[in-house]
Amino acid sequence: MSQLIMNAVLAEASAKEAKALANLQNYMSNSVGVGEHPDVVTEVSKLINTIAEARGVVETVNSLVQNSNNQNQNKEE
């Protein structure tokens, strides 16, 4: 697997998680500043789903890379 591509996927997932975490923190600590979103629960739920999805992507990529590395080691033996 191309390490450059996997690194790009990981970077994108990390950025999505960081953005969602920052917005979630803002909702939790400064609800007055989010007046354009009256349904805070729905917005928080969306952010939590974004965080879970990003973490799932990282976990999946790491698993794929590990499996690929294991297969390469088995071929060398």
TORPA-4810 file (N, C-alpha, C, O; in nm, 3 decimals):
<nodes>
NODE_1_0.084_-0.119_0.000_0.000_0.000_0.000_0.088_0.124_0.000_0.194_0.127_0.062_M
NODE_2_0.042_0.223_-0.069_0.121_0.345_-0.075_0.113_0.419_0.058_0.006_0.460_0.102_S
NODE_3_0.228_0.435_0.120_0.234_0.504_0.250_0.186_0.648_0.239_0.122_0.700_0.330_Q
NODE_4_0.217_0.713_0.128_0.177_0.852_0.108_0.025_0.866_0.106_-0.030_0.959_0.166_L
NODE_5_-0.042_0.775_0.039_-0.189_0.779_0.034_-0.248_0.754_0.171_-0.340_0.824_0.214_I
NODE_6_-0.197_0.654_0.241_-0.248_0.623_0.374_-0.224_0.739_0.471_-0.309_0.771_0.554_M
NODE_7_-0.108_0.802_0.460_-0.081_0.919_0.544_-0.179_1.032_0.516_-0.222_1.102_0.608_N
NODE_8_-0.216_1.050_0.390_-0.312_1.154_0.354_-0.450_1.123_0.412_-0.518_1.213_0.462_A
NODE_9_-0.491_0.997_0.405_-0.620_0.957_0.462_-0.620_0.979_0.613_-0.717_1.030_0.669_V
NODE_10_-0.510_0.941_0.679_-0.500_0.962_0.824_-0.502_1.110_0.860_-0.566_1.149_0.958_L
NODE_11_-0.435_1.192_0.782_-0.432_1.336_0.808_-0.571_1.396_0.793_-0.612_1.481_0.873_A
NODE_12_-0.643_1.353_0.690_-0.778_1.404_0.669_-0.869_1.365_0.785_-0.947_1.448_0.834_E
NODE_13_-0.861_1.241_0.829_-0.944_1.195_0.941_-0.908_1.269_1.069_-0.997_1.307_1.145_A
NODE_14_-0.781_1.290_1.092_-0.738_1.364_1.212_-0.788_1.508_1.209_-0.827_1.562_1.313_S
NODE_15_-0.785_1.569_1.093_-0.834_1.707_1.080_-0.984_1.715_1.105_-1.031_1.806_1.173_A
NODE_16_-1.059_1.619_1.051_-1.204_1.617_1.075_-1.234_1.599_1.224_-1.323_1.664_1.279_K
NODE_17_-1.158_1.510_1.288_-1.179_1.488_1.431_-1.147_1.614_1.510_-1.222_1.653_1.599_E
NODE_18_-1.036_1.678_1.479_-0.995_1.798_1.552_-1.099_1.910_1.537_-1.131_1.979_1.633_A
NODE_19_-1.149_1.927_1.416_-1.250_2.031_1.391_-1.378_2.001_1.468_-1.437_2.091_1.530_K
NODE_20_-1.421_1.877_1.465_-1.543_1.839_1.538_-1.525_1.855_1.688_-1.616_1.900_1.758_A
NODE_21_-1.408_1.818_1.739_-1.381_1.834_1.883_-1.381_1.981_1.924_-1.433_2.016_2.030_L
NODE_22_-1.324_2.066_1.840_-1.323_2.209_1.870_-1.464_2.265_1.872_-1.500_2.343_1.961_A
NODE_23_-1.545_2.226_1.774_-1.683_2.273_1.771_-1.765_2.217_1.887_-1.848_2.288_1.945_N
NODE_24_-1.741_2.092_1.922_-1.811_2.031_2.035_-1.776_2.104_2.164_-1.864_2.130_2.246_L
NODE_25_-1.649_2.135_2.182_-1.608_2.210_2.301_-1.679_2.345_2.306_-1.721_2.389_2.413_Q
NODE_26_-1.691_2.410_2.192_-1.760_2.538_2.187_-1.907_2.524_2.226_-1.959_2.606_2.302_N
NODE_27_-1.975_2.421_2.177_-2.115_2.398_2.215_-2.128_2.373_2.364_-2.221_2.421_2.429_Y
NODE_28_-2.033_2.296_2.419_-2.043_2.259_2.560_-2.009_2.374_2.655_-2.064_2.383_2.765_M
NODE_29_-1.920_2.463_2.612_-1.876_2.567_2.705_-1.932_2.705_2.673_-1.922_2.796_2.756_S
NODE_30_-1.989_2.723_2.555_-2.032_2.856_2.514_-2.158_2.846_2.430_-2.158_2.886_2.313_N
NODE_31_-2.265_2.794_2.487_-2.387_2.772_2.409_-2.450_2.903_2.362_-2.530_2.901_2.268_S
NODE_32_-2.417_3.015_2.423_-2.469_3.144_2.380_-2.413_3.180_2.243_-2.479_3.248_2.164_V
NODE_33_-2.292_3.134_2.214_-2.227_3.168_2.088_-2.272_3.087_1.969_-2.218_3.102_1.860_G
NODE_34_-2.371_3.000_1.988_-2.419_2.917_1.878_-2.567_2.941_1.853_-2.644_2.847_1.835_V
NODE_35_-2.605_3.065_1.854_-2.745_3.101_1.837_-2.805_3.062_1.704_-2.927_3.049_1.694_G
NODE_36_-2.723_3.044_1.600_-2.777_3.008_1.470_-2.820_2.861_1.463_-2.880_2.819_1.365_E
NODE_37_-2.789_2.783_1.567_-2.829_2.642_1.573_-2.915_2.619_1.698_-2.864_2.583_1.803_H
NODE_38_-3.046_2.640_1.684_-3.132_2.626_1.802_-3.143_2.482_1.853_-3.171_2.462_1.971_P
NODE_39_-3.121_2.383_1.768_-3.129_2.244_1.811_-2.988_2.193_1.844_-2.925_2.123_1.765_D
NODE_40_-2.941_2.231_1.962_-2.805_2.200_2.004_-2.783_2.050_2.013_-2.675_2.001_1.980_V
NODE_41_-2.884_1.976_2.058_-2.869_1.831_2.074_-2.839_1.765_1.939_-2.752_1.679_1.930_V
NODE_42_-2.911_1.805_1.836_-2.887_1.750_1.703_-2.748_1.784_1.653_-2.678_1.700_1.597_T
NODE_43_-2.707_1.907_1.673_-2.574_1.949_1.629_-2.464_1.875_1.704_-2.365_1.834_1.644_E
NODE_44_-2.481_1.857_1.835_-2.383_1.783_1.915_-2.379_1.637_1.869_-2.271_1.578_1.860_V
NODE_45_-2.494_1.580_1.841_-2.500_1.442_1.793_-2.425_1.428_1.660_-2.352_1.330_1.641_S
NODE_46_-2.441_1.523_1.570_-2.368_1.520_1.443_-2.218_1.527_1.466_-2.142_1.455_1.401_K
NODE_47_-2.175_1.612_1.557_-2.032_1.624_1.586_-1.976_1.495_1.645_-1.867_1.453_1.609_L
NODE_48_-2.052_1.434_1.734_-2.007_1.307_1.793_-1.997_1.199_1.687_-1.903_1.119_1.688_I
NODE_49_-2.091_1.196_1.594_-2.083_1.100_1.485_-1.962_1.126_1.396_-1.898_1.031_1.349_N
NODE_50_-1.930_1.252_1.372_-1.813_1.286_1.293_-1.686_1.239_1.363_-1.596_1.185_1.298_T
NODE_51_-1.678_1.259_1.493_-1.562_1.214_1.571_-1.550_1.062_1.564_-1.441_1.009_1.542_I
NODE_52_-1.662_0.992_1.584_-1.660_0.845_1.580_-1.618_0.795_1.442_-1.540_0.699_1.431_A
NODE_53_-1.668_0.859_1.337_-1.632_0.818_1.201_-1.482_0.840_1.176_-1.415_0.753_1.120_E
NODE_54_-1.431_0.954_1.217_-1.289_0.983_1.197_-1.202_0.883_1.272_-1.103_0.833_1.218_A
NODE_55_-1.239_0.853_1.394_-1.162_0.755_1.471_-1.171_0.616_1.408_-1.074_0.540_1.411_R
NODE_56_-1.286_0.582_1.351_-1.302_0.455_1.282_-1.213_0.446_1.159_-1.157_0.340_1.131_G
NODE_57_-1.201_0.557_1.087_-1.114_0.559_0.969_-0.969_0.535_1.011_-0.899_0.456_0.949_V
NODE_58_-0.926_0.602_1.116_-0.788_0.584_1.165_-0.764_0.438_1.205_-0.662_0.379_1.170_V
NODE_59_-0.859_0.382_1.277_-0.846_0.243_1.320_-0.840_0.148_1.200_-0.761_0.054_1.198_E
NODE_60_-0.924_0.173_1.101_-0.928_0.087_0.983_-0.799_0.098_0.902_-0.745_-0.004_0.859_T
NODE_61_-0.751_0.219_0.881_-0.626_0.237_0.807_-0.511_0.168_0.879_-0.431_0.099_0.816_V
NODE_62_-0.503_0.187_1.009_-0.396_0.123_1.086_-0.403_-0.029_1.074_-0.301_-0.096_1.063_N
NODE_63_-0.524_-0.083_1.075_-0.542_-0.228_1.062_-0.500_-0.275_0.923_-0.433_-0.377_0.909_S
NODE_64_-0.538_-0.200_0.820_-0.500_-0.237_0.683_-0.349_-0.233_0.664_-0.292_-0.322_0.601_L
NODE_65_-0.286_-0.131_0.717_-0.141_-0.119_0.705_-0.073_-0.233_0.778_0.023_-0.292_0.728_V
NODE_66_-0.121_-0.265_0.898_-0.062_-0.374_0.975_-0.078_-0.507_0.900_0.016_-0.587_0.894_Q
NODE_67_-0.197_-0.531_0.844_-0.218_-0.656_0.768_-0.127_-0.662_0.646_-0.072_-0.767_0.614_N
NODE_68_-0.112_-0.550_0.579_-0.024_-0.544_0.462_0.120_-0.572_0.501_0.192_-0.645_0.432_S
NODE_69_0.163_-0.512_0.612_0.299_-0.536_0.661_0.320_-0.682_0.699_0.426_-0.739_0.671_N
NODE_70_0.220_-0.743_0.762_0.229_-0.885_0.799_0.240_-0.973_0.676_0.316_-1.070_0.674_N
NODE_71_0.162_-0.940_0.573_0.167_-1.020_0.449_0.304_-1.007_0.383_0.359_-1.104_0.331_Q
NODE_72_0.359_-0.885_0.384_0.491_-0.865_0.325_0.599_-0.943_0.401_0.691_-0.998_0.340_N
NODE_73_0.587_-0.948_0.533_0.685_-1.023_0.614_0.673_-1.172_0.584_0.774_-1.242_0.576_Q
NODE_74_0.550_-1.221_0.568_0.530_-1.363_0.539_0.588_-1.400_0.404_0.639_-1.511_0.388_N
NODE_75_0.580_-1.311_0.307_0.637_-1.337_0.174_0.789_-1.344_0.181_0.851_-1.421_0.106_K
NODE_76_0.849_-1.267_0.268_0.995_-1.263_0.279_1.050_-1.388_0.348_1.166_-1.424_0.328_E
NODE_77_0.968_-1.453_0.428_1.014_-1.571_0.504_1.016_-1.694_0.425_1.053_-1.800_0.476_E
</nodes>
